[in-house]
Amino acid sequence: MRGEIGVESALGKGSTFWFRLPFEKQSAAELSPALSGFPQLAGRRMLVVDDTPTSRQIIHHQLARAKVLDFYAGTGEEAMTLLRGHVAAGTPFDAALIDIDMSGMDGLTWRNRSRPTPH
């Protein structure tokens, strides 16, 4: 990559590690996230279930670029309440993105509980 890497160290004071890489400035079009290339997602309703606030925020920014209408829950129980409320209101979700490794109700348990029961 034609860069540089180095270290500066002083006994008893610590070390500083550094690197330099030459990058060219990119246009805004080149900076668009991958999801913006999926116009079929625009306007879709997605439920995102993740117990990590930072993960929810990152996912929100990606989905916003794709113009997805996103709704968030931090627990499986909260997601179940959202799901039932939206179904009852006639505004069901088109898809759900669920963290499989949540505390409390994990993603697989949530999936099994959220499926309609056969009549």
Backbone torsions as a table, in degrees:
resi	resn	phi	psi	omega
1	MET	NA	3.6	178.1
2	ARG	57.0	41.9	179.1
3	GLY	-109.5	-170.2	178.0
4	GLU	-131.5	151.9	175.4
5	ILE	-141.6	144.6	-178.7
6	GLY	-161.4	176.6	178.4
7	VAL	-143.6	141.6	173.4
8	GLU	-122.8	127.1	-174.0
9	SER	-136.5	141.4	176.2
10	ALA	-132.8	127.6	-178.7
11	LEU	-55.8	126.5	178.6
12	GLY	80.7	-7.1	-178.8
13	LYS	-113.3	-22.9	178.9
14	GLY	113.6	-173.3	-176.3
15	SER	-131.6	149.5	173.9
16	THR	-122.2	122.3	176.8
17	PHE	-103.3	140.5	-177.3
18	TRP	-144.7	161.3	173.6
19	PHE	-151.2	155.6	176.0
20	ARG	-133.3	132.0	177.2
21	LEU	-131.3	133.9	178.1
22	PRO	-81.7	121.3	176.6
23	PHE	-124.4	145.8	174.1
24	GLU	-90.9	147.2	177.7
25	LYS	-66.7	135.2	-179.5
26	GLN	-102.5	153.2	176.3
27	SER	-75.9	163.2	179.6
28	ALA	-60.4	-35.3	179.2
29	ALA	-63.2	-35.8	179.6
30	GLU	-72.7	-22.3	-178.3
31	LEU	-85.8	-8.0	-178.9
32	SER	-60.6	136.8	179.2
33	PRO	-68.4	164.1	-175.8
34	ALA	-57.5	-36.4	-176.4
35	LEU	-64.7	-23.0	-179.6
36	SER	-66.7	-14.7	177.6
37	GLY	-83.8	8.9	-179.3
38	PHE	-120.5	77.2	-176.9
39	PRO	-61.5	-21.8	179.7
40	GLN	-67.2	-13.4	177.2
41	LEU	-83.3	-20.4	-176.6
42	ALA	-57.2	129.4	178.4
43	GLY	83.1	-7.2	177.8
44	ARG	-71.7	153.7	-179.1
45	ARG	-105.0	122.5	-177.5
46	MET	-126.9	133.4	173.9
47	LEU	-96.2	125.8	179.3
48	VAL	-113.2	125.1	-177.7
49	VAL	-121.3	112.1	-180.0
50	ASP	-153.9	134.4	-178.1
51	ASP	-86.8	4.5	178.5
52	THR	-108.1	112.8	-178.3
53	PRO	-55.0	-39.7	-179.6
54	THR	-63.4	-41.2	178.1
55	SER	-62.9	-42.7	179.1
56	ARG	-61.8	-39.9	-179.6
57	GLN	-66.0	-43.8	178.8
58	ILE	-62.5	-46.0	179.7
59	ILE	-62.5	-41.5	179.0
60	HIS	-57.7	-46.1	-178.8
61	HIS	-63.1	-38.9	178.5
62	GLN	-67.3	-45.2	-179.1
63	LEU	-68.1	-34.2	178.2
64	ALA	-62.4	-38.5	177.0
65	ARG	-62.2	-32.1	179.6
66	ALA	-88.1	3.2	179.8
67	LYS	61.1	36.5	176.3
68	VAL	-86.8	138.4	174.7
69	LEU	-84.2	107.6	-172.9
70	ASP	-109.8	141.6	179.0
71	PHE	-126.7	141.9	-170.1
72	TYR	-124.7	145.7	173.7
73	ALA	-137.8	143.1	-179.6
74	GLY	-96.0	-9.7	178.2
75	THR	-139.7	161.3	176.5
76	GLY	-62.9	-38.2	179.7
77	GLU	-64.8	-44.0	177.7
78	GLU	-61.6	-40.7	179.3
79	ALA	-64.9	-39.3	179.6
80	MET	-63.4	-40.6	177.9
81	THR	-63.6	-44.8	177.5
82	LEU	-61.0	-46.4	-178.8
83	LEU	-58.2	-51.5	-178.7
84	ARG	-62.6	-40.3	179.3
85	GLY	-64.0	-41.8	-179.5
86	HIS	-71.5	-36.4	176.5
87	VAL	-64.9	-45.5	179.8
88	ALA	-62.3	-33.2	-179.6
89	ALA	-82.7	-3.6	-179.2
90	GLY	79.7	18.7	179.1
91	THR	-124.5	61.8	-177.5
92	PRO	-66.9	163.1	177.9
93	PHE	-82.2	148.4	175.6
94	ASP	-81.6	-27.5	-177.4
95	ALA	-159.7	163.3	175.3
96	ALA	-134.3	139.1	175.3
97	LEU	-115.0	114.5	-169.8
98	ILE	-124.2	128.8	174.2
99	ASP	-67.3	124.6	-176.9
100	ILE	-77.1	-18.7	-172.9
101	ASP	-118.1	60.7	177.9
102	MET	-98.3	153.5	173.2
103	SER	-76.0	158.2	-176.3
104	GLY	79.9	-110.2	179.5
105	MET	-97.0	111.8	-179.4
106	ASP	-75.8	171.9	-175.4
107	GLY	-60.0	-39.9	179.9
108	LEU	-68.3	-40.5	176.9
109	THR	-63.1	-42.8	179.2
110	TRP	-60.2	-45.9	179.9
111	ARG	-58.2	-45.5	-178.7
112	ASN	-65.2	-37.6	-179.9
113	ARG	-76.3	-24.8	-175.6
114	SER	-85.9	-12.2	179.7
115	ARG	-71.1	142.3	177.0
116	PRO	-63.5	143.9	178.2
117	THR	-82.4	137.5	179.4
118	PRO	-67.2	145.1	-179.5
119	HIS	-94.8	NA	NA
